[in-house]
């Protein structure tokens, strides 16, 4: 059965790669907000966490197959204090239908880019405008046999700019393999496949991506290690920085040396390495390294902490508090905080028993 699913995943990857080759990399997408993580825990793990089995419904936005019965009636609220006073808010709610044997999630995401001055040709300010974007997502996930789970997420994205707007319909699909005996999780996700419903005068590509990840809980240490590979459809995602070109002078002649292959750099720009460290039953620390961020946004001679991120989760049973700090670029990092609320543990409402409000489900993934 495992071999069968390997062929299925390979077929999906090959089929979507044809689509992916038409995409553009290097900051030329529309709806780049879709790349931002929607949970503080994800931010702490480098911005992508598709194989993390933590009990955090905010991770469902990363991989729709992570939605499962144990996340029933969980509400996630996340606030990202991004750069330049950009405010990012995420809300996610999960519900499991025992009748349909399907787990659902509803997400609402908003991005406020602050105030922008509108000026005439000579610079006189005549109005202000607040560019903003919003995304509404609906996720459905089901299990297959005992170790597999698959899911899909439909998204409607809207972007408002001065005198222009665009919106698009997108689809994410994900598959997760879980072996609780080996403490292993493997996930594959195709993200942001879709089309414009209305576009700007100049149409840019949507931020499509193919990702695969593995997470392994160590048997004798309280640690879960994770490795994520993104941009599977494109080998060379390295920016050809003019500053990397080396010139040398000899006997009055100048030679330009620019034929380095940068193989290792090109390879590791596809990787994010992270770990959950279970310091206590109620306290988990997370740390990650994103080589693409460091390569693109870190200063060549003073990269500092660019590409690194860390955070923690405090589990109070009814409420989980998440904190993350991400050094996206050289300089000041940004902070994201999140709150996960188990609604059925807060209030027992007998009148809502018909919709299984108070039902609790065991975690089918190995978490700690």
VEXDREN-2710 file (C-alpha; in Angstrom, 1 decimal):
% VEXDREN-2710
k/r/px/py/pz
1/UNK/0.0/0.0/0.0
2/UNK/2.9/2.4/0.8
3/UNK/4.3/1.8/-2.7
4/UNK/0.9/2.6/-4.2
5/UNK/0.8/5.9/-2.5
6/UNK/4.4/6.7/-3.5
7/UNK/3.3/6.4/-7.2
8/UNK/0.3/8.5/-6.5
9/UNK/2.4/11.3/-4.9
10/UNK/4.9/11.0/-7.8
11/UNK/2.2/11.4/-10.3
12/UNK/0.7/14.5/-8.6
13/UNK/4.2/16.0/-8.4
14/UNK/5.0/15.4/-12.0
15/UNK/1.6/16.7/-13.2
16/UNK/1.7/19.8/-11.2
17/UNK/5.4/20.5/-12.1
18/UNK/4.3/21.2/-15.6
19/UNK/1.9/23.8/-14.2
20/UNK/4.7/25.1/-11.9
21/UNK/7.2/25.7/-14.7
22/UNK/5.0/28.5/-15.9
23/UNK/5.3/30.3/-12.6
24/UNK/7.7/33.0/-11.7
25/UNK/10.0/33.0/-8.7
26/UNK/11.9/35.9/-7.1
27/UNK/9.3/38.2/-5.7
28/UNK/7.2/38.6/-8.9
29/UNK/4.0/37.0/-7.6
30/UNK/0.7/38.6/-6.8
31/UNK/-0.9/37.7/-3.4
32/UNK/2.4/37.2/-1.7
33/UNK/0.5/37.5/1.5
34/UNK/-0.5/33.8/0.9
35/UNK/3.1/32.9/1.8
36/UNK/2.9/34.4/5.3
37/UNK/2.4/31.8/8.0
38/UNK/-1.0/31.9/9.8
39/UNK/0.2/30.7/13.2
40/UNK/2.9/31.8/15.6
41/UNK/4.0/28.2/15.9
42/UNK/4.6/28.1/12.1
43/UNK/6.6/31.3/12.3
44/UNK/8.8/29.9/15.0
45/UNK/9.5/26.9/12.7
46/UNK/10.8/29.0/9.8
47/UNK/7.5/29.9/8.1
48/UNK/6.6/26.5/6.7
49/UNK/5.5/23.5/8.9
50/UNK/3.6/20.9/6.9
51/UNK/4.6/17.8/8.9
52/UNK/4.3/19.0/12.4
53/UNK/1.7/17.0/14.4
54/UNK/1.3/19.6/17.2
55/UNK/-2.2/20.2/18.4
56/UNK/-2.5/23.6/16.8
57/UNK/-5.3/24.2/14.3
58/UNK/-3.3/27.1/12.9
59/UNK/-1.1/24.6/11.2
60/UNK/-4.0/23.5/9.1
61/UNK/-3.4/26.5/6.8
62/UNK/0.0/25.0/6.0
63/UNK/-1.3/21.5/5.2
64/UNK/-5.0/20.7/4.9
65/UNK/-4.5/17.1/5.7
66/UNK/-3.3/18.1/9.2
67/UNK/-7.0/18.9/10.1
68/UNK/-8.2/16.0/12.2
69/UNK/-10.8/15.0/14.8
70/UNK/-8.6/16.0/17.8
71/UNK/-8.8/19.6/16.6
72/UNK/-12.6/19.6/16.9
73/UNK/-14.0/22.8/18.3
74/UNK/-10.6/24.5/18.5
75/UNK/-10.4/28.2/17.7
76/UNK/-7.1/29.8/16.8
77/UNK/-6.4/33.6/16.9
78/UNK/-3.0/34.9/15.7
79/UNK/-1.6/38.4/15.4
80/UNK/1.5/39.2/13.4
81/UNK/3.2/42.5/14.1
82/UNK/4.9/42.6/10.8
83/UNK/7.3/45.2/9.4
84/UNK/6.3/48.8/8.6
85/UNK/3.3/48.6/10.9
86/UNK/1.7/46.0/8.7
87/UNK/-1.0/44.2/10.7
88/UNK/-1.8/40.6/10.0
89/UNK/-4.6/38.7/11.7
90/UNK/-5.6/35.1/11.4
91/UNK/-8.7/33.2/12.7
92/UNK/-9.2/29.5/12.3
93/UNK/-11.9/27.2/13.6
94/UNK/-12.2/23.5/13.3
95/UNK/-15.1/21.1/13.4
96/UNK/-15.3/17.3/13.0
97/UNK/-18.4/15.7/11.6
98/UNK/-18.7/12.1/12.9
99/UNK/-21.6/11.5/10.5
100/UNK/-19.5/12.5/7.4
101/UNK/-16.3/11.1/8.9
102/UNK/-14.7/14.4/7.7
103/UNK/-12.9/17.2/9.6
104/UNK/-13.5/20.8/8.5
105/UNK/-11.9/24.1/9.2
106/UNK/-12.8/27.7/8.4
107/UNK/-10.2/30.4/8.2
108/UNK/-10.4/34.2/7.9
109/UNK/-7.2/36.1/7.3
110/UNK/-6.7/39.9/7.0
111/UNK/-3.7/42.0/6.0
112/UNK/-3.7/45.7/6.6
113/UNK/-0.8/47.6/5.0
114/UNK/-1.3/50.9/6.8
115/UNK/-2.1/54.3/5.2
116/UNK/-0.7/55.4/1.9
117/UNK/-0.8/58.9/0.6
118/UNK/-2.3/59.6/-2.8
119/UNK/-0.6/62.5/-4.6
120/UNK/-1.0/64.4/-7.8
121/UNK/1.7/64.8/-10.4
122/UNK/3.6/67.5/-8.4
123/UNK/3.4/65.7/-5.1
124/UNK/0.4/67.4/-3.4
125/UNK/-1.4/65.0/-1.1
126/UNK/-5.1/64.9/-1.9
127/UNK/-6.2/61.7/-0.1
128/UNK/-5.0/58.7/1.9
129/UNK/-5.7/55.0/1.2
130/UNK/-5.3/51.8/3.2
131/UNK/-4.2/48.9/0.9
132/UNK/-5.5/45.6/2.3
133/UNK/-5.9/42.0/1.5
134/UNK/-8.2/39.3/2.9
135/UNK/-8.4/35.5/2.5
136/UNK/-11.2/33.1/3.3
137/UNK/-10.4/29.4/3.4
138/UNK/-12.5/26.3/3.8
139/UNK/-10.7/23.0/4.6
140/UNK/-11.9/19.4/4.5
141/UNK/-9.9/16.3/5.5
142/UNK/-10.4/12.6/5.8
143/UNK/-8.4/9.6/6.8
144/UNK/-7.4/6.6/4.6
145/UNK/-6.8/3.3/6.4
146/UNK/-4.8/3.9/9.5
147/UNK/-1.7/5.8/8.5
148/UNK/-2.8/8.2/5.8
149/UNK/-4.8/11.4/5.8
150/UNK/-5.6/13.6/2.8
151/UNK/-7.2/17.0/2.6
152/UNK/-8.0/20.0/0.4
153/UNK/-8.4/23.7/1.1
154/UNK/-10.3/26.2/-1.0
155/UNK/-9.4/29.8/-0.8
156/UNK/-10.8/33.1/-1.9
157/UNK/-8.2/35.9/-1.9
158/UNK/-9.0/39.6/-2.4
159/UNK/-6.5/42.5/-2.8
160/UNK/-7.5/46.2/-2.7
161/UNK/-5.2/48.9/-3.9
162/UNK/-5.8/52.5/-4.9
163/UNK/-8.1/52.5/-8.0
164/UNK/-7.5/48.8/-8.6
165/UNK/-8.4/45.4/-7.1
166/UNK/-7.9/41.7/-7.8
167/UNK/-9.3/38.5/-6.5
168/UNK/-8.5/34.8/-7.1
169/UNK/-9.8/31.3/-6.3
170/UNK/-7.1/28.9/-5.1
171/UNK/-6.7/25.3/-4.0
172/UNK/-4.3/23.5/-1.7
173/UNK/-4.1/19.7/-1.5
174/UNK/-2.1/17.8/1.1
175/UNK/-1.3/14.2/2.0
176/UNK/0.2/13.1/5.4
177/UNK/1.6/9.7/6.3
178/UNK/1.9/9.0/10.0
179/UNK/3.7/6.0/11.6
180/UNK/3.1/6.3/15.4
181/UNK/5.3/3.2/16.1
182/UNK/8.3/4.9/14.4
183/UNK/7.3/8.4/15.6
184/UNK/7.4/9.5/12.0
185/UNK/5.4/12.0/9.9
186/UNK/5.8/12.7/6.2
187/UNK/3.8/15.3/4.3
188/UNK/3.3/16.5/0.7
189/UNK/1.5/19.7/-0.2
190/UNK/0.7/21.5/-3.4
191/UNK/-0.2/25.1/-2.6
192/UNK/-2.0/28.0/-4.3
193/UNK/-3.1/26.3/-7.5
194/UNK/-5.8/28.5/-9.0
195/UNK/-6.9/31.4/-11.3
196/UNK/-7.9/35.0/-11.2
197/UNK/-11.5/36.0/-10.9
198/UNK/-10.5/39.6/-11.5
199/UNK/-7.0/40.9/-12.0
200/UNK/-4.9/44.0/-12.3
201/UNK/-4.1/45.4/-15.7
202/UNK/-0.7/43.6/-15.5
203/UNK/-1.4/40.0/-14.4
204/UNK/1.3/38.3/-12.3
205/UNK/1.6/34.7/-11.4
206/UNK/0.0/33.3/-8.3
207/UNK/2.4/32.0/-5.6
208/UNK/2.3/28.3/-6.4
209/UNK/4.5/25.9/-4.5
210/UNK/5.2/22.2/-4.1
211/UNK/6.5/21.1/-0.7
212/UNK/7.5/17.9/1.0
213/UNK/8.6/17.5/4.7
214/UNK/9.5/14.9/7.2
215/UNK/9.4/15.1/11.0
216/UNK/10.9/12.6/13.3
217/UNK/10.4/12.4/17.1
218/UNK/13.6/11.0/18.7
219/UNK/12.9/7.9/20.8
220/UNK/15.2/8.8/23.7
221/UNK/15.2/12.6/23.6
222/UNK/12.3/15.1/24.0
223/UNK/12.9/16.5/20.6
224/UNK/11.1/16.3/17.2
225/UNK/13.4/17.2/14.2
226/UNK/11.9/18.5/11.0
227/UNK/13.2/19.1/7.5
228/UNK/11.0/20.8/4.8
229/UNK/11.8/21.2/1.1
230/UNK/10.0/23.9/-0.8
231/UNK/9.9/25.0/-4.5
232/UNK/10.2/21.4/-5.6
233/UNK/9.3/22.4/-9.2
234/UNK/12.2/24.8/-9.7
235/UNK/15.9/23.9/-9.1
236/UNK/17.6/27.3/-9.2
237/UNK/15.8/29.8/-6.9
238/UNK/19.0/31.6/-6.1
239/UNK/19.1/35.3/-6.8
240/UNK/22.1/36.3/-9.1
241/UNK/23.4/39.0/-6.9
242/UNK/25.8/41.4/-8.8
243/UNK/27.7/41.7/-5.5
244/UNK/28.8/38.1/-5.9
245/UNK/30.7/38.8/-9.1
246/UNK/34.4/38.9/-8.5
247/UNK/36.7/41.1/-10.6
248/UNK/40.5/40.7/-10.7
249/UNK/43.1/42.8/-12.4
250/UNK/46.4/41.5/-13.8
251/UNK/48.9/43.5/-15.9
252/UNK/46.3/46.1/-16.7
253/UNK/43.6/43.8/-17.8
254/UNK/40.3/43.1/-15.8
255/UNK/38.8/39.7/-15.6
256/UNK/35.3/39.0/-14.3
257/UNK/34.8/35.7/-12.5
258/UNK/31.1/34.8/-12.4
259/UNK/31.1/31.1/-13.4
260/UNK/30.8/29.6/-9.9
261/UNK/28.1/26.9/-9.7
262/UNK/26.9/27.7/-6.2
263/UNK/25.6/24.1/-6.0
264/UNK/25.4/23.9/-2.2
265/UNK/23.8/27.3/-1.9
266/UNK/21.2/26.4/-4.6
267/UNK/20.4/23.1/-2.8
268/UNK/20.0/24.4/0.7
269/UNK/17.8/27.4/-0.4
270/UNK/15.1/24.7/-0.8
271/UNK/15.5/23.6/2.9
272/UNK/14.1/24.7/6.2
273/UNK/15.4/22.9/9.3
274/UNK/13.5/23.0/12.5
275/UNK/12.9/21.3/15.9
276/UNK/10.3/21.2/18.7
277/UNK/12.0/20.7/22.1
278/UNK/9.6/19.4/24.7
279/UNK/11.1/20.9/27.9
280/UNK/8.0/20.2/30.0
281/UNK/4.6/18.6/29.5
282/UNK/3.1/22.0/29.2
283/UNK/6.0/23.9/27.6
284/UNK/7.5/23.4/24.1
285/UNK/10.3/25.4/22.6
286/UNK/10.7/25.7/18.8
287/UNK/13.7/26.8/16.7
288/UNK/14.3/26.8/12.9
289/UNK/16.7/28.0/10.2
290/UNK/15.5/29.1/6.7
291/UNK/18.4/29.3/4.3
292/UNK/16.5/31.0/1.5
293/UNK/15.6/33.9/3.8
294/UNK/19.2/34.3/5.0
295/UNK/20.5/34.2/1.4
296/UNK/18.0/36.7/0.1
297/UNK/17.7/39.1/3.0
298/UNK/20.9/38.8/5.0
299/UNK/23.6/41.3/4.4
300/UNK/26.6/39.7/2.7
301/UNK/29.2/40.8/5.3
302/UNK/26.8/41.0/8.3
303/UNK/24.0/38.5/8.0
304/UNK/23.5/38.3/11.7
305/UNK/20.5/36.2/12.7
306/UNK/18.8/36.5/9.3
307/UNK/17.0/33.2/8.5
308/UNK/16.7/32.1/12.2
309/UNK/13.5/32.0/14.2
310/UNK/12.4/30.7/17.5
311/UNK/9.4/30.5/19.8
312/UNK/7.5/28.6/22.5
313/UNK/4.1/27.1/23.2
314/UNK/2.6/27.2/26.7
315/UNK/-0.2/24.6/27.0
316/UNK/-2.7/25.3/29.7
317/UNK/-5.1/22.6/28.6
318/UNK/-8.0/24.9/27.8
319/UNK/-5.8/27.5/26.2
320/UNK/-2.5/27.3/24.3
321/UNK/-0.4/30.4/24.1
322/UNK/2.2/30.7/21.3
323/UNK/5.0/33.2/20.8
324/UNK/7.4/33.5/17.9
325/UNK/10.2/35.8/16.9
326/UNK/11.5/35.6/13.3
327/UNK/14.7/37.2/12.0
328/UNK/13.6/37.4/8.4
329/UNK/16.3/39.9/7.4
330/UNK/19.4/41.4/8.9
331/UNK/18.1/43.9/11.5
332/UNK/15.0/43.9/13.6
333/UNK/12.9/40.8/13.8
334/UNK/9.1/40.6/13.9
335/UNK/6.9/39.1/16.5
336/UNK/3.8/36.9/16.2
337/UNK/1.6/35.7/19.1
338/UNK/-1.2/33.2/19.0
339/UNK/-4.0/31.9/21.2
340/UNK/-5.6/28.5/20.7
341/UNK/-8.9/27.9/22.6
342/UNK/-10.5/24.5/23.2
343/UNK/-14.1/25.7/23.2
344/UNK/-15.6/22.5/24.4
345/UNK/-13.4/22.5/27.5
346/UNK/-14.5/26.0/28.3
347/UNK/-18.2/25.7/28.2
348/UNK/-20.5/22.7/28.4
349/UNK/-23.6/23.6/26.4
350/UNK/-26.2/20.8/26.6
351/UNK/-28.4/22.4/24.0
352/UNK/-25.6/22.0/21.4
353/UNK/-25.1/18.3/22.0
354/UNK/-26.7/17.5/18.6
355/UNK/-23.7/19.1/16.8
356/UNK/-21.2/17.4/19.2
357/UNK/-20.1/20.6/20.8
358/UNK/-18.8/18.9/23.9
359/UNK/-17.2/15.9/22.1
360/UNK/-13.5/15.4/22.5
361/UNK/-11.4/13.2/20.2
362/UNK/-8.0/11.6/20.9
363/UNK/-5.0/12.8/18.9
364/UNK/-4.4/10.3/16.1
365/UNK/-0.9/11.8/15.4
366/UNK/2.1/11.3/17.6
367/UNK/2.6/14.7/19.1
368/UNK/5.0/14.6/22.0
END
